[in-house]
Amino acid sequence: MNFDDLDLERLRRRSSEKWRRYPAPTLPAWVAEMDYPIAPAVRAALQNAVDLDDFGYPTLAAERAVAEAFSERMRVRHGWSAPAGQTLVLSDVVQGIYLALHTLTAPGDGVLVQTPIYPPFLSCVHETGRRLVTSPLVATADSYAIDFDALSAASLGVRVLLLCHPHNPTGRVFTRSELEQLASLALARDWLVISDEIHADLTHPGSPFIPFASLAPEVAARTITLSSASKAFNIAGLRCALAHFGGRDLIRRLESLLPRHIRGGIGILAQHATVAAWRDGDAWLEGVRQTLDGNRRWLAGELRQRLPEIRFAVPEATYLAWLDLRALELEPSPAEFFRRHAQVALSDGVAFGAGFEGYARLNFATSRPLLTEIIERMSQALKKR
């Protein structure tokens, strides 16, 4: 499949938020949604349901199939035993964060977040009445690192580590050593760890992904792993994710406090698509990963050559570029500057935590021609200011 052969006018006919929030001729490079056609296996599963008019109530067996597909995928790809019986199927990963905080913590409990961070991490802490504790990642020469001294100092009184791994927006894939240091703190401080691992299938060469709960049984016992096929297979609108509980007591506590119908049900199409993606979509996924790897390297080269004032650490995972634009002093913000003057929509850095007003996030999961046009527009806007 040629992921560089995208029809812009066809993309503009989509009804998703990415393509509807900003009218033409603005090019959207903001929300984390890819422009690529879906995997043939997913398309076939959805088409089969359409052909059969199969839109009735889903069975519990279909829900179990999602959990079993996840369990099998973790075993095959990562050597991690994640029993399907310790899994709840949910509508999305963010719902999982809200449910876990609401049921397994108390108002005022400290929740540790490593900024910059995917914006719902911040809103879920505030909206559940928990106490936000931030520990910013530190920019290095070519990446971002955890400042463990600062993290340890900030984490006193914390009840939960809200982990994003791989990290959005920096694209870090934390190493075994880093994860083990986080696990040591979790054990010593008696943290509950909620690990959002939705980008796990989108790592780049040289950056192997390690599920946090796979580190040790005692680590798994305090970890809730959140995952979904939605990000890697571009099916977020179907609404299907899951929460795997490394400790049986955690899942029992949540289920006792939130009965099944309060959590809501998952549509039959979402379940079919998720199982098809995880079981039969890897050939397509490999093509996507190769395309994204090429795009991230091309983007790094273009920024160095054409926009050297923009600091950019090449991501180890995801299709998101975290841009440090502070040197350009763009007003009123970098994202707003490029939306007005380049007709390019980026995610505003201010949404990712305090202190990131001079940053923006760029989504490069599109065709090379469209990505080239995005960078050209940004370059021309800076020349004209």
N, C-alpha and C positions, 0 to 999 in steps of 0.2 A: 504494500500500500504506500502510495506517495503522499506523505504528509505535508509536502510543500505545494501541492496542487489544490489550493483552496480558492473558492469563488467568493469574493468579498460581498457581492450583492446577495448571494445565497446566505451567507453568515448574517447579514443584516435582517433577513426574514425570520431569524430565530426569535423566540419570545422570552428567552432567559434574561435575567437581570443584567448580565454582562453587556448584552447587545441592545437593551432597551433603556437603560438609565440615561445615556448620553446620545443625543440624536446625531445622525450623519451631518457633516463629514468627520466627526470625532472618531478616532480609532481607540477602541477600549483595550487597555493593557493593565487592568486593575484587578478585579475579583479573580480568585483562583479557580478558573474554569478554562479548560482547553478548547481550542477551535477545531480539533481533529474529528474525523468521522469515528463513530464508536466501533468497538471490536466486532468482527463478523459473528463470533459466537454469541455475543450479547444481542446483536441485531436479529439473529436467527431465533433466539429464545423469545424475544418480544414479538417477532413476526408470527411464530407458531401460536402464541397466545391470541393474537389478533385473528388468525385464520380459524381458530377454534371458538372464537367469541368467549375466551376464557377469562372472564372478569368477575367471577364469583368470589365467595368468601375463601380466603386461603386456609389451608389445613395446618394443624400443628406440625405435621410431617414436613411441610414446606419450610416452616420456621426452623425446625431441627436441621434441615438440609443446609441452611445458611451457616449455622453453628458448626456443623460437621465439615463443611467446605473450608471454613476458617481454620479449624483444628488441623485438618489435613495439610493446609497450606503452610501453617507454622511448623509442622513436623518436617515437611519436605524441604522447605526453603531455609529454615533456620534451626532445625534440630531441636525445637522447643515443643514439649508436650503441654498442650493447652486443651484440657478435656472439654468436649462440646457441652457436657452437662453442667458446666460452670459458666455458661454464657447466656446473656439475655440479648435478644434482638430488639433494636431500638430504631427510631426514625433517623437520627443522625448523631454524630459524635458530640456535638454541643449539647444535645439533650442529655447524653450520658454524663457530662460534667455537672449539669444542673441537678440531675437526679442524685448523683453521688454526694454532692455538697449538701443538698437539702436533707438527705436521709442519714448520712454517716458523719456529719459534723453538726456543730451547734452555732447559733448566731454569735458573732464576735470571734470565732475561731480564726487563727491566722492561716492564710493560704499563700504559699510562696510561689511566685511567678518570676521567670527569667525574661526580662525585657531586652530588646523589643519583642513583642509577642502578638500573635494572632488576636485581633481585638476582642472576640468573645471571651477569651480568658479573663480579661479585665472586667467586662460587664457581668459575667456570671458571678464573680466574687461580690461585686457591689449589689447586684440584684437579689442575691440570697442572704444578704446581711452579714457576710463574713468579712474579715479584716484583710485587706490586700497588703502583702509584704513583697516588695520587689528586690531583685538582685540582678542588676544589668549585666549582660555579657560584655566582655571587654574586647574592643577591636585590637587585633594584632596586625602585623605587616600584611598578611594575606588572608585573614580569616577572623573568626570570633572565638573567644575562649571563656570558660567558666572561671570566675575569680573565687576559688574555694575559700579563701580567707574571709572575703566579704560575705560570701554565701553563708558560711558558718556563723559569722557574727550577726547577720540579719535574721537568721532562722530561729533564734531563741523564742519560744512561745508559739512556734508554728505548729499547726496540726496536720496540714496537707502540703505536699509538694505537687504542684500542678505542672507536669512535665510535657513539653512538646518535643517529640523525638521521632523522626528528624524535625529540626527546628524551623518553624515558620515565623519570621520571614528571612532569617539569615542563611538558611539552607545547610546548617551544620548537621552532620551525622556524628553524634557523640561516640567516642571510642570506648572500648571495653574499660580502659583505665578510668576514664571520666565517669562512666556509668557506675563502676564499682565504688568510686569515691562518693557519688550521690547515694548509692545503696548503703554505704557505711553510715552516712549521716542519717538516713531514714531509719536505720536500725537503732542507732544511738539515741535519736530524738523521738522515736516512736511515731514517725510520720505515716500517714496514709499516702500512697503515691497513686495519682491518677495520671496515666501516661497516654497521651494522644499520639497514636502511631499511624495516623491516616496516610502519611506520606512514605511509609516504609517501602512500598513497591517502586518508588521513584528515586532511588539512589543512583549515583553516577559511578563510573569505574574508579576503583581504588578506595571506595568508602563503604565497606560492608555494614549492613544494618544488624544490630543486636537487640532483640526485644528486651525491655528492661526486666520483665518478670522472669526471663530465662536465666538470670544471673545465678540464682540459688533458690531453694525451696523457701527459706525464711524471707527472702525478698518477695517472691511471688505471693506469699501469704498476706502481704500488706499492699498488693498492687492491683489496681483495676486498669486493664488495658482496653483502650478504645480504638476501634478500627472500622474500616469500611472500604468497599471497592469503589466508592463514589469518586475519589480523587484521581486514582491512577487510571480508572476506566471511564472517567468523564460522564458519570451517570448520577450526579448529585440530585437532580430533580426527581429521581425516582424514590428517594428518601428511604434508605436502608443502611443501618450500621449495627454495630454490636459492642457490648461490653463484656469482656472476659474477666472473671473474678478469680484471682489466684488463690484466695482463701474462701472455703465454703461458708465460713461464718459471715463474710462480707455480703455474699449474695443472699443468704438467708435473712440477714438484717434488712437489706434493701427491699426484698420481696415482701417481708412482713409489714413494712411501713408503707409501701406503695403497691397495692394490688395491681394485677395485670391490666385491668381496664383503665386505671389512672395513667399508666404508662403509655397507653394507646397501642393500636395495632399497625402492622405493616402490610401494604398492598401486595397482592399476588404478583404483579409485574416486577416490583422491586426485588422480591425474593427470587424469582426466576432469573432475573438479570444478574444478580449478585452471584448466584451459584454458577451460572454460565461463565461469568468473568473469571472467577477464581479457579474454576476447573478446566476451562478450555480457552482462556484468553491470553495466555502467556506469549504466544508467537506474535500477536498484535502488540502486546505490551513491550516486547523487546524492540520492535520497530520504533515505537514512541520514545523509548529511552534513548535509543541511538540518535533520534532526531533532536531530543532535548539536550543531549550531551553536545551535539554539534552546535546547537543554538547558544548554549551558555559560553562555549569557547569563542564562537564568532562574536557574541556580544562583548565579551571581555576585550577582544582585540579592537573592536570598533570604538569602545569607550576610551581605551588607552590612546588611540590614534586621533579620534575626532573630538572627544569630550574629556580631556585629561583632568579637568577639575573635579570630575565626578569620581569619588572613591567607591570601588566595587570589589567585594570579595567573591570570587567565583564560588557558587554554591556546590556543596557536596551531594545535595539532593534537592528535589522539588524543581519546579519550573518558574521560580520566583527570584528576582534579583533585588537585593536590598541596597539601595543607592544612597550614599552619603553625599548630599548636595550642599552642605553647609558653606563650602568655599565660594559658591556662586551667589549667596545672599539673595535668593529669589523671593520676591514679595507677591502676594501675601503669604504664600507657601510654595514650595517647589511643585507640588501636585496641581495647585490652582494656577500657577504660572503656565505650566505646559498645557493645561486644559484650555486656557484662554488664548495663548499665543501660538501653540503648536497643534491644537486640536488633537491632543493625545491625553487619554484619561489614565492616570496612575492612582495607586492607593496612597493617601496622605499619611506621612509618617506620624503625625500627631495621634492617630488612632491606635498606634502600637505601643503607647506608653509615654509617660512624662519624659521630656528631654530629647524627643526625636522629631521635633518640629521641622528640622532641616533635612529630613530624609523622605524618601518615597519608595514604594515597592512597584516593580515592573514585572508583569507576567509575560514570559517569552514563549509560552506554549501556543505558538501560531506558526504560520508558514514563514520561510525565510524572506520571501518578497514583502510580506506584511510587516515583519520585524524590521526589515531594511527601511521601509517607509516610516515606521515609528521613529527610528533613530534619526533619519534624515529630517523629519519634522522638528524633532527636539533640537538638533544641531542648528537648523536655520533659525529657529526662534531665539536661540541664544545669540546668534550673530546679529540679529536685528534689535536686540534690546538696548 
